[in-house]
Amino acid sequence: MTPYSCMTTQELEEQYAAVLAHYEHLKAQGLNLNMARGKPAEEQLNLVSGILTMLQKPEDCFDGSIDARNYGQLAGLPCAQAYWADVLGCKPSQVFVGGAASLNMMCDVVARAFSHGLLHSPRPWCKEEKVKFLCPVPGYDRHFQIGEFYGAELIPIPMTPTGPDMDMVEQYVKDPQVKMIWVVPKYSNPDGIIFSQETIQRFANLKPAAPDFAIIWDNAYSIHEFEGDYVPFPDIISMCEEAGNPDMVFEFASTSKITFAGGGICCMAASEANIQYFTDIFGIQMISYDKVNQLRHVRFLKDKAHTLEIMKGHAAIMAPKFKVVSDYLNREIAPLGIAHWNDPKGGYFVSLFAMPGTAKRVWQLCKEAGVTLTGAGATYPYRKDPDDSNLRIAPSMPPVPELEKAMEVLCCSLKLSALEKLLNK
């Protein structure tokens, strides 16, 4: 195939007619396919459904002498704290085990920062003249929504192949109004980037002007390889402690993409001082999270080594789907020079950069042909992609035949939107 940039106007017109005819053919098929969210597929949920029968008898419901069915243990069962410490590489005393959603706990931390302040806050954030959050882009839309909901000013920080632009981060944190940064450090959402050791060390060594500056370390995909062996990852808690910043980081993880989406367990890992501070705060709103669910998860998952074996089953389901995405883009789009993308080895997304000025049009064309994508612009604060280029592809949920059809529609839409732009149609 000849790149569109090398075609004459007549050749582009001929291509446009052919691609438009193909698009109308696809549109007439009445498709209803969804690649908008990183939902586990039914086969993945079936893979771990043994968790439902882990607790059969009353005597199964004890963690030592603690009855999981009763009140108490606000910071989580000891076995659940030990499990997450094993997965993340920190200490059990640095773990607070929550309910089903780490996003909920992240939102709680931000809410308490605004209402009461963090451990080292001179005042609640709601009493500050202005609060600013740093937002690596493209990034996770729900992080941005939380910041926007609480009225923070969201500052985009470009992603690089090794993580956020740390020169910019280090410069911005000199501003005392900069209070927080959101990051997904391993298989970032949506780029699938693993932060380099240097980037992680620079995070641990940050010298922010705000005494209560916080790193939200959303380690959502810490063990989520679908190609190759497990990639070990540093413990940011101990690194911050060694750098003299023990209370600066709040790490979050969950089993949402390991067991049941919306029915798993999550955790917050932080310094012992932060864990105590938030245990006191969370104790105002609850007696404890669902410890029965915590116990059956630990009984099923056992430890990090056994969980990694379970993740190999997930990988066997996920890898063929990401291969479909890669194969279609490399075959249909790469020769034309109208887009570029990341080929991650783990996580749940592919970050696609269409021809600048066309992402919203690609999204619209896909929608009209029966394929739902995450909204164009969602991966940027305030849903404003300055280049109108990035689209987040979530291939996990559709079966392979449906995914192939969805990719056919996406590739056709990429071509049609590019040709429209080139021909000023």
C-alpha positions, 0 to 999 in steps of 0.5 A: 500500500502507498502512504496517503501522503504520497498519493496524488489528489486523484488517487486519494479521491479513488481511495475515498470512494473505495473506503466509503463504499466499504464503510457503508457496507459495514454500517449496513450490517447493524453491528452492536460491538463495544470496546469502550471499557476494560472489562474482563471477558466471561471466560476470565470470570469463569476462570476464577469462579471457584472463589464463590465456594471457598467458604463452605462451613462456619469454621471456614470463616475464621482468620486465626481467631478472627471471625470474618463474619463479624464487626471489626478489623477496619484495616482488613484481615491480617491474612489480607494485609499479608497477601497485598504486602506480598503482591506489592512488596511492602510490609503488612503494617503498611496496608489498609485492605478495603472493599471492591474498588480501589477507585473508591478509596482513591476518591475517599483520600482526595475527599478527606484531603479537601475536607480535613487535609492529609497528615502534613496539611497546614489546612484542609485543601478546601481552604486553599486559594487554589489546588492543582493536580498533575495529570500524565496524558494520555491518562485514566479518565476517572482520575481526571474526573475526581480532580475535576469534581473537587475543583482542582486545576488539572495540569497535563504532563506528557507521557514519554516511553519511560513514564511522565516527563519528570523534568516537568514534574520536578518543575511543577512541584516547586509550586506550593499549590501543586498538591497531587499527581496521579500515575499508573506506573505499570502498563499505564492506562492507556499507553501500556508504559512501564515506568523506568527505574530512573523515573520511579527513583525521581518520583521517590526523590521529589522535593515538593514545595507543598508539605502535603504533596501526594503521589497517587500510585495507582498500581492497577496492573502490577501483575497483569502481563499477557505476553512474556514473563512477570516483570518485577516492579520496585516497592515505591513505599520503601523507596520514598522512605529511603529518600526521606519522603515516607508519607508522600505516596499512596499506592492502590491496587485491586483484584478487579482484573484478577477475580471479579470486576466490582466484586473483588478486594482492594488495598491502599499501601502507605507509610504506617503513619498514613495508615493510622491517620486514615484508619482513624478517618475511615473509622468515622464512616464504617465499622469494617469492609466486607471481610468475608470477601477478603477471606475467600479471596485470600483462600483462593488466591493464596499468595503472589506466586499462586496469583501469578499462575492464575494470571497466566490463565488470564494471559492465555485469554487476553493475548490473542485479542491484543494480537488481533488489534496489532495485526489489523493496525499493522496490516491495514493502517501502518503502510498508510502512515495515518496513525501510530500506537503502542504495543503493550505487553500487559494491562488492558488497553492500546493507545491509538493516535489517529491523524491529528484533528480526526479522533472525534470523527473516527469515534463518530464513524465507529459509533454510526457503524455500531462500534462503541469506543471510549469517547475521544478526548477522554484520556485528557483532563476536561476531555480536551485532547489538544491534537484531537488524536488519541483513542483508547482501545479496550479489546478485553471483553469481545470474543475474537470474532466480534473483535475482528469485526470491530477492528475492521470498522475501526480501521475503515473509520481511520482511513475514511477520516484521514481521507476526509481531512486530506481532501477537505471533505 
